[in-house]
Amino acid sequence: MVVVIMTLAAFVLRTLSFGLGLTASPLLLFVLDPVSVVIVLVSVPVVLTAMLVWETRNQIDRKTIIPLGVSAIIGTSFGIVFVKNIESSVLAIVISLVVISMAILIISNLKFISVVSNKLIYFIAIPVASLISSTGMGTPVLVAVLLPKFSKINLVRGYISVYLLFVYGTAALGYLISGLVESRHIEMAGICILPSILGYFAGKWFSDKLKDTVMRKLIVGFIIISSSITLIKEFYKIFVG
């Protein structure tokens, strides 16, 4: 089940240039504990985002690499500390709330910020990295800031790919060092790699043909429904169970 979910998430990642955590987390919460969900969501994407960086290498502004990397590392460190010191049930609720919030941003066409300076983007990237490393998602916030600044989606894709590689790479290493990673997590990640790569290439093929926004809205609608069910389940556990 985890393999199927991550393959679908990889498809969405390449199709939309983000959305892996949004797609996978509400579904993974049905079959894994919240900490395992986060670890899977930051380990498997290391390979996928490395592929995305290679694919968008000509769209990457070299001057942004260092500041993006610094922001990603700082924010990711805070996210790891958060996961280490929070109860699983609370983490599940936080993940579900973030999922719904991110999905609402996508539905609103990601234009809640029209003009943001480059330096401010680097500061925004810090809490976004904390979100990604602690819940597995948060990229739409940064995408929402970047879309109005770039006329071509490929430029946004290049910017995001570098940032995510730093975040996922730092998070995977951080969780490994912190002792949160168990042998079962490594096994799950290893099993998911190849199917996720296939999902990535399927998403690449599909994104080349995607011209309508209907598919994006369908995906987001699915995400909102599944994450809402998860949220209700966790609140039920706390207040009834």
C-alpha positions in Angstrom: 0.0 0.0 0.0 2.8 2.4 0.9 4.5 1.7 -2.5 1.3 2.5 -4.4 0.8 5.7 -2.4 4.4 6.9 -3.0 4.2 6.1 -6.7 1.0 8.2 -7.0 2.7 11.0 -5.0 5.8 10.9 -7.3 3.4 11.2 -10.3 1.9 14.3 -8.7 5.3 15.8 -7.8 6.5 15.7 -11.4 3.1 16.8 -12.8 2.7 19.8 -10.6 6.3 20.3 -9.5 5.1 20.0 -5.9 2.4 18.1 -4.0 4.1 14.9 -3.0 3.4 15.4 0.7 -0.1 16.7 0.0 -1.0 13.6 -1.9 0.8 11.0 0.2 0.5 12.1 3.8 -3.3 11.8 4.3 -3.2 8.3 2.8 0.0 7.2 4.6 -1.6 8.2 7.9 -4.1 5.3 7.4 -1.3 2.7 7.3 1.7 4.2 9.2 2.3 6.1 12.4 2.9 9.9 12.0 6.6 9.8 12.6 7.0 7.0 10.0 5.0 9.1 7.5 7.3 12.1 7.9 10.4 9.9 7.5 9.2 8.3 4.4 8.1 11.6 2.9 11.5 13.2 3.4 13.7 10.2 2.4 12.2 8.9 -0.8 11.9 12.4 -2.4 15.7 12.9 -2.1 16.1 10.8 -5.3 13.1 12.4 -7.0 14.2 16.0 -6.4 17.7 15.2 -7.5 16.2 14.0 -10.8 14.2 17.2 -10.9 17.3 19.4 -10.3 19.1 17.6 -13.2 16.1 18.1 -15.4 15.7 21.8 -14.6 19.4 22.6 -14.4 19.3 25.1 -17.2 16.5 27.0 -15.4 18.3 27.3 -12.1 19.8 30.7 -11.1 23.2 29.8 -9.6 23.1 32.9 -7.3 20.1 31.5 -5.4 21.6 28.1 -4.5 23.6 29.2 -1.4 20.9 31.4 0.2 18.3 28.7 -0.5 20.5 26.0 0.9 21.1 28.0 4.1 17.4 28.7 4.6 16.5 25.1 4.0 19.1 23.8 6.5 18.0 26.3 9.2 14.3 25.6 8.8 14.8 21.8 8.5 16.7 21.7 11.8 13.7 23.3 13.6 11.3 20.8 11.9 13.3 17.8 13.1 13.4 19.1 16.7 9.6 19.6 16.5 9.0 16.0 15.4 11.2 14.6 18.2 9.3 16.4 20.9 5.7 16.0 19.9 3.1 13.3 20.5 2.1 11.1 17.5 -1.6 12.0 17.8 -0.9 15.7 17.8 1.5 15.4 14.9 -1.2 13.6 12.9 -3.6 16.5 13.5 -0.9 19.1 12.6 -0.2 17.2 9.4 -3.9 17.0 8.5 -4.4 20.7 9.2 -1.4 21.7 7.1 -2.6 19.4 4.2 -6.0 21.2 4.2 -4.4 24.6 4.3 -2.0 23.9 1.5 -4.8 22.4 -0.6 -6.9 25.6 -0.1 -3.9 27.7 -1.3 -3.8 25.6 -4.5 -7.5 26.0 -5.1 -7.1 29.8 -4.8 -4.6 29.6 -7.7 -1.6 30.3 -5.4 -1.7 34.1 -5.7 -2.2 35.3 -2.2 1.1 37.2 -2.4 1.8 39.2 -5.5 5.0 41.1 -4.8 7.8 39.8 -2.6 11.4 40.7 -2.7 14.1 38.1 -3.3 15.6 38.5 0.2 12.2 38.1 1.8 11.7 34.8 -0.1 14.7 33.4 1.6 13.2 34.2 5.0 9.9 32.7 4.1 11.8 29.6 3.0 12.9 29.0 6.6 9.5 28.3 8.1 8.5 26.5 4.9 11.4 24.1 5.4 10.3 23.5 9.0 6.9 22.6 7.7 8.2 20.2 5.1 10.6 18.5 7.4 8.1 18.1 10.2 4.9 17.3 8.2 6.2 16.3 4.8 4.5 19.3 3.1 4.6 23.0 2.8 6.0 23.7 -0.7 2.8 25.3 -2.0 3.5 28.3 0.3 6.8 29.0 -1.5 5.2 28.3 -4.9 2.5 30.8 -4.1 5.2 33.4 -3.6 7.2 32.5 -6.6 4.5 32.2 -9.3 3.7 35.9 -9.6 7.4 36.6 -9.9 8.2 34.3 -12.8 6.5 34.3 -16.2 7.4 30.7 -17.0 6.6 27.7 -14.8 9.9 26.1 -15.6 11.7 28.9 -13.7 9.6 28.2 -10.7 10.3 24.5 -11.1 14.0 25.1 -11.2 13.9 27.3 -8.1 11.8 24.8 -6.2 13.8 21.7 -7.2 17.0 23.1 -5.7 15.3 24.2 -2.5 13.5 20.8 -2.0 16.7 18.9 -2.6 18.4 20.8 0.2 15.3 20.3 2.5 14.8 16.6 1.9 18.6 15.9 1.9 19.1 17.7 5.2 15.9 16.2 6.8 16.9 12.6 5.8 20.3 13.1 7.2 19.0 14.8 10.3 16.5 12.1 11.1 19.2 9.5 10.6 21.5 11.2 13.0 18.8 11.9 15.6 18.0 8.2 15.9 14.4 8.4 14.7 15.1 6.3 11.6 14.6 2.5 12.2 15.5 -0.4 10.0 11.8 -0.7 8.8 11.9 2.9 7.6 15.0 2.2 5.5 13.3 -0.9 4.1 10.2 1.0 3.2 12.1 3.8 1.6 14.2 1.3 -0.4 11.1 -0.6 -1.7 9.5 2.7 -2.7 12.4 4.1 -4.7 12.0 2.3 -8.0 8.2 2.5 -8.2 8.4 6.2 -7.3 10.9 6.8 -10.1 8.4 5.1 -12.5 5.7 7.4 -11.1 8.0 10.4 -11.7 8.5 9.6 -15.4 4.8 8.9 -15.8 4.2 12.4 -14.4 6.7 13.9 -16.8 4.9 12.3 -19.7 1.6 13.5 -18.5 2.7 17.1 -17.6 3.9 17.5 -21.2 0.3 16.9 -22.3 -1.5 18.7 -19.4 -3.1 21.9 -20.6 -6.2 22.1 -18.5 -6.4 23.0 -14.8 -9.2 20.5 -14.2 -6.8 17.7 -13.3 -5.1 19.8 -10.7 -8.4 20.7 -9.0 -9.5 17.1 -9.0 -6.2 16.1 -7.3 -6.7 18.9 -4.7 -10.3 17.9 -4.1 -9.2 14.3 -3.5 -6.5 15.6 -1.1 -9.0 17.7 0.9 -11.4 14.8 1.3 -8.8 12.3 2.4 -7.1 14.6 4.8 -10.4 15.7 6.3 -11.2 12.1 7.1 -7.8 11.7 8.8 -8.4 14.8 10.8 -11.8 13.6 12.0 -10.3 10.2 12.9 -7.6 11.8 15.1 -10.0 14.2 16.8 -12.3 11.2 17.5 -9.3 9.3 19.1 -8.6 12.3 21.4 -12.1 13.3 22.5 -14.0 10.0 22.3 -11.5 7.1 22.2 
